[in-house]
Each structure stands twice: as C-alpha cells, then as structure tokens.
Amino acid sequence: MVTLKAAGLVDVDTGELITPGIIRVDGDRIVGIGGEPEGEVIDLGDQILLPGLMDMEVNLLMGGRGERPVYSTVQDDPPTRMLRAVGNARRTLRAGFTTVRNLGLFVKTGGYLLDVALGRAIDAGWIDGPRIVPAGHAITPTGGHLDPTMFAAFAPNIMELTLEEGIANGVDEVRKAVRYQIKHGAQLIKVCVSGGVMSLTGEPGAQHYSFDELCAIVDEAHRRGLRVASHTHGAEAVKQAVQAGIDCIEHGFLMDDEAIEMLVANKTFLVPTTRLADAMDVSKSPPELQAKAAEMFPKARISVKKAYDAGVKIAVGTDAPAIPHGKNADELVALVERGMSEAAVLRAATATAAELINVDDRGRLAEGLIADIIAVPGNPLSDITVTQDVRFVMKGGKVFVHK
C-alpha cells in the first residue's frame, strides 16, 4: 500500500479542487480517496494531483532527436525509427501523458506495425512510455495527404508504399488494408479523408476518399469493434466522414456550422490539434505550403472555439511531432487561449479522452481505476500552465518521475 499526500486533487467531472489530496494505491489500482494515509507515504507537499493526461494524436515513430526532415523519410530504416521512438515515448510519459493514441504510421516499415511493437515493449516493462492505443498504418489513397511521397514531391518509384503499409484505392483495397492492420494488432483505424497543410496535394479541404470507400473502411473497423479516426479539414469532407460513421475527426480546421452541428448530433469526437497553428515552423517549407499554412492556421484558432461552444465532444491531441514530443501540455494551454475553460480542457485530456478510446478504467481519480496519477505545482483549474511542469508521474502504481 502506498499513499500519495498532496495539497489537493482535481475532480475532472465536477471541475472542483478537493483538499487535501489523499490517494491510496495498492498494486496498479487506486483503492481509496481521502481519509487517513496508509502504508508508505509519498508526501508531495503543496502540489496538486491529477489523473494521468492523455494525448489522442501522436506519432512516436516520427520526430525526435536526430530526425532530419525529408532525409529521414528515405534514410531511416525501421530499427532506427524504433530506437528513436524509445526516447519519444520516455519524454511523453515524463511530461505526464500516461496514455496516447499513436495515430497512423505513414513511413516505410516493410509492413510491420511498429507502434504495436512499441506498445508491447512498454507494456512488458522493457522501456518506459505511455500506454499506446496503436492504429498501425494510416489508410490513404495514392497521392493522398498521408502518402509520404507527397510531403516532398518524390519522383515515381521512390519510396512507394504497399497496400499493407496503408496505400489503398477502391473499396476492395481499403477493406484489405484495414483487415491487415487489425490482423497485426491495430486497436483503431486511421484514415486520410481530406488534404492537409504540409503535403503537396492541392487544396487542404479537398476530399481524398469517396463516400463508398469511407463506408467500407468504417464497416470493416466497426464489425471488429474498432473505432475510426480521420484526418479531415474541409467542411464537406467532415460531413461525408460523419455520414459514413467515422468516430473522430482530427483537426477540422475548415468546418462550417453545419459540419459542427453534425458532430454534435452524431456524438462524433473532435481532436482539434490547435497548438500546431502557433508552433509549427513552416519557414523552410516550399512556398505553396507556406501559403496553405497562412490560410489554414488562423482558421484553426477559430474552429475549435465554435465547436466547443456548440457542445462537440473535444479530446486533447497534439499531432506530435508537430508539437515536440514531451511538450504535449502546450496543447492544453492553447485550448484555454482559444476560449475553453480550464476544467473543460482537463476533461478533454482525461475523461473525454478515455471515452474516445472506449475505456472506463482511467481518466479520473476514483477507487478501482488504474493508478495513473500525476502532480503539478499549482491549481490547473485556475492556471493551466502548471501542466507544463509535471513534478510527479505514476503509471499503473509505479513511480516514473518524482522531482
């Protein structure tokens, strides 16, 4: 038995600070809230306890130390990516993020689901990192936004990906691509529905898959009990994605009021990744990409507030490495700056994220839940920036950070 003793703890459901913060942990579970300390006491002084945070859009196999834009895409083999991902996973956990969705590989892997392997290594205790909900390879059409040859306009036959690696065209191929990801351990499916900012694929809002293809992807995933997340910007593409039954919209920078209303009516989640509009350096990108960023990023700062005001279910996601791994809490700060309340942002990073990944064993500080607990030096309900300075991290009852 271990007792965490702190100045207070946050009830993310009510948005209230409970004082003092007393949590008893036995093994990997919370066994009591409040009352008298028992067993070993970890005294965290005037810090505030929170559930472990969750990031619903990362790619731990991309970014990080030593990666070089463009060159790493064609030079780094899967073992190199895995070794770099070890550091990315460690930094993410130490930042207080105990669960993440790794949302779609779009690199050459030889068909191996590297995010599945990384998650298994973490679960086995071989390396430190967050719990990973892996998507395997992102499903994208030839020349779509997540076709990696489009980020630097590669010539034909350079780093062409296979169907198993996510490049799929037509109903039959997308079904086979989804089935391959599920066969090898994917726990959700990521699909590229529209264009994006940082690829040479034309208009960022243009729809890349037909409605029939989207319906086939959703059908394959839902029949196997998996949810589907979609990279989607354009308003019409968002509407088509929602109509097809996709569970979560990533980004949604160009949504109009009708698209937002559809998200609310269908209880579709939104992961807005709004911080990248401030943090992504596009100064060395081709002029056409800089132009797209100049058009899109201001809209990214507005769309999330409209969605929040309308009642869309919002979960926190960074699109790391668009935000550097380990700086994930910057997204929480950005969401408050966009107009969400601190309490709403904390729910988006905990309870709502747990709902998105369809689990009820985490996302709150409550008896019986997994002991994923962090501590910050102040009250995040009044100052969300304290989440950028995590002083204590416990995952599954094991302490990983204690400053």
N, C-alpha and C positions, 0 to 999 in steps of 0.2 A: 504494500500500500504506500502510495506517495500522495502528499497533499501539496497543491500549489496555493500559495498565500500571496495575495496582491491587494492593492488598494480598491480594486473593483473589477467587475466583469460586465461585458455588454450582452444584453438580451437582444439578439438581432430581430426577433419577431416583434417586440414591443418598441424597440428603439430606446430602451432605457438602460441607464447605468445602475448596476446593483452593487452595493457596498456592504461589507468588504467583499473581495473576490476570493472565495474559497472553493476549490475543486479537488475532489478526491479521485485518484486514479488507481486502478488495480489491473495490472497487465496492460492490455491495449484499450481498455474501456474506461469511460467516466462512470464512477459508481456513486457519486454524491456531489451535490451542490449546496454550499452553505454549511452551517453547523461548525463543529469543532474539528480541527486538524487531526489526522490520524497518520501513524507511520512516519516515514521520512518526510520532513517538511522542506519544501523549496520556497524560501522567502524572497519574493520578487519586489518587496518594498512598495513604492508608490506607483508601480506600473499597473496597466490595465490589461485584463485578459480578453481574448477574442477567439472565436473558432478559427482554425486554420483557413487561410484565404484560398480561393480557387481562381484559376485563370482558364477561361474557356476557349482561348485560341492562342496556342503557341506552336512553334516548330523547333523542338530541341535539337533536331538534326541539321539545322541551318543556323548561321550566325555563330558568334562566339569568337574566342581568341584564335587568331591565326587564319581566319577565313578571309579570302580576298574576293571581292565582288567580280563576277564574270569568270575569273580564272578558276576559282574553287569549284564552280559548277562543272567544269570539264576535267579538272585535275584531281579532285579529291575522290578517292575510292571509298566504298562503304566502310571499311575498317577505320579510315581516317575520320569519317563523319561520326562514327560511333564513339571514338575516343574523344573527339571534341564535344560530343553531346554529354559525356560524363561531367565535364566542367559546367556546361549549361544547366544540367539537372541539379547539380550541387548548389549553384548560385540561386536558382529558382527556389529551392527548398529553404535556403538560409535567408531568403527575403520574406519568408513567412507563408509561401504558397505551397500547401501540402497536397493539393490535387490539381491536375491540369488535364485539358484535352489536347492531345497532340494532333493538330487538325490538318492532316494530309501531307504525305511525302510527295514532292514533285521534283525528285532528283533521280539520277541513275542508281539503281540498287541491285540490279540483277534479279528483281522480283522478290527480294527479301523484305519483309516488313520490319524495318529497323526500329520503329517506335514500339512495336510489340516486344521485340527482343530487349530493348532498353527498359521497358516497364517490368519485364520479368526479372531482369538483373536487379532492379531496385527492390522489387518485392522479395527477392531471395536474400537481400541484405548484402549483396556483393558491392554495391555502390550506394551513395546517398543521393536521394532525389525525391520528388513528389510522387504521389500515386498518379499513374498515367492512364487515361482513357484514350486508346490509340485508334486512329482512323485508317491506318495503313496508307496506301497511295490515294491521293486525290483523284477523283474521276473527272476527266476533262476531255473535250474534243480536240482533234488535231488543230493546232493553231489557236487553241483557247488560252485564256489568261494563265492557267496553271500548267500549260505546256511549256516546260522550261526553256525550250529553244526560242521562245518568243521574248524573253527578257533582254536578249542581246541580238536578236535577228540572225541566228545562226544560219549558215548555208545548208542546203539539203544534205541529208545523211550524216549530219554532225549531231551526236548525242540524241538520236531518235529513241524515244521510249516505247516500250512494248505495251500491249493491252494489259498484261499483268501489272505493269508499272503505272497504269491508270489512263493511258490514251485509248479512248473508246469512242466509236462513231456508230450511230444507229442503235435501234432497240436491242438487237441480239448481242451486240458487243458490250453495251453498257450493262446488260444483265450478267454477262460472263465476267466483266471486270468487278462488279460488286460481289459476285459469288466468290471470286478469287480472294478478295480482301477478307471476307467473312471466314473462308476456309482456313486462312492462316492467322487468324486471331484478332482482326479488327473488331472493335466494340461499338463503333458508329461509322457512318459513311460520310465523306466529304465530297461535294460535287461543285464544279465551277459552272454557275448558271449565267454569269454575265462577264463582260470585260472588266478590266481593272486599271489602276493608275500606272503601275510600274511595269507594264508589258506593252510591247509594240503590236497591239491587237486592235487598234482603232478606238472607237467610242467606248468609254468605260461602262456606259449603261446598256450597251447592246447585248441582247440575249444570245448566248452561245449554244445552248441545247434547245431542241424543240420540246414542245409540251409532251409529246408522246415519249420521248427519251426520258424526260424528268419523271413522268408517271412510272415508267419501267424501273428506274432506279429506286424510287420510293417503295414500289411494290416489293422488289427483291429484299430491301432492307427491313421493311415493316413485317413481312412474313417471317423473318428470322428474329424479330424482336429488337432490331437496332433502329436507332433514330438517324435522321439525315440532317446534316448541316450544309448550307450552301453559301459559297462566296457569291454575293449578289449586290449590285449597286443600283441599277436602273429601276425606276418605278414600275414599268411594265414587266420587267424580269422578276421583280419581287412578287407582283400579283400572280404571275404564272407559277412561281415557286410555291406560293401559299396554296394556290388552287390544286397543285399536284400533290400536296400533302407534306411538303418539307417542314421539318420541325423547328428549324432555327435558321434565321437569316444572319449572315456575317456581314458587317459593315452597313449596308443600306443607306449609303450617303445621299442617294438621289431619290429617296422615297417621297411620294406626294401624299396628300391627306388620305386619298382613297386607299393607297397601299398600307398606310398606318392603320386605318380602320379595319382592314382585312386581317392584319396581325392581331389586333385586339379581338375581333370576332372569332378567329380560329385558334386563339391562345398560342400563337406562334411566338417563339422567343426571338429576341434581338440581342446580338453581341456587337456593340457599335464600334469598338476599337478606335475611339475618338482621339486618343492621345497622339497617335501617329501623325495626325494632321499638324501637330505642333513640333513633333520630334524628328520626323524623317528628313534626312538631308538629301535633297534632290539636286544639289548644286552641280554635281558632276554627271548628272544623267543627260541623255540626249534631249535636245530642245523640245521635241514633241512630248516627252514625258514630263518635263518641267511645266509645259503648258497645261497638260492634264491635271497635274498636281495643283497648279494655281487656280484652276477652275473647281476642282473637287474638294480640296481641303477646307475652304471656308464653308461649304455645304455640310461637311462632316461635323462641323462645330454646331450647326443648327439642327440637323435632323434628329439627333439624339434627344434634345430637349422637347421637340414636338412629340416624339414617341413616348417619352416619359410622361408628359402632360396628358396624353391620350390614354394612358394606362397599359402600354405594352409591357410585357414581362421582359425585363432587361437583366442580362447577366454580364459580368465583367470578363473581358478578353482583351489582350494586348496586341495580338499579331506579332509577338516577339519572334524573330529579332528585329521587327520594325521598331519596337522599343527594345533596348538591350536586355538580354536575359539577366535577371536579378534586379531590374528596375521596374518590375511589374506593377508595383504600387503607384507608379506615376499615372496609370490609367484611373485609379480611384480619385486621385487629386483632380485630374482633368474632368471627370464626370461631375464633381462638385462645382468646378469652374463653369461647366456648361449649364448648371442650374438644378441638378439633382440634390436632394438633401443628403447630409452625411449618413443618416440612418438608412435611406434608400440605397445608397452606394454600398454600404456594408452588407445589406441583404443581397444585393446583386452579386457580391463577391463570396457569399456564403450560402444562405438558404435557397435563394433562387438558382444559383449555380448547381446546388445539389439536386434540385427539382429538374433542371435541364438534363443532367446525366442520369436521372431516374433512380436516385438512391435516397434512402432516408436514414442512413447511419452516420451522417456527418453534416456539417453546415450550421450547427448550433452547439451551444454548451448545455448539454442536458444528460441526465442519467441514462446510461445504456448505450450512448453513442460512442463512436471511436474517439479516442483521446488525441485528436488533432487540435492543438491549442497553441496560440502564440501570445506574446505580451509586447506592449508598446508603451513608450514613456509619456503617456498623457491620454486624455479622453478623446477618442476618434469621433465621437458624436458631436464634438464642438470644434475639433481640429483634425481633419482627415489626413493632414501631412504627417502625423505621427506614424502612420502605417508605412512610411518610407524609412523608418528607423526601428525595425523589429529587433528586440533585445533578447527574446526567448522563443525557441521553436521546439515543440514536442509533436512528434508524429507517431501515432499508434502507441503512445505511452513511453516512447524513447525520446530522450532529450538530444537534440542536434545542435542547438545554439543556446548558450546561457552567458550573456555578457554582464 
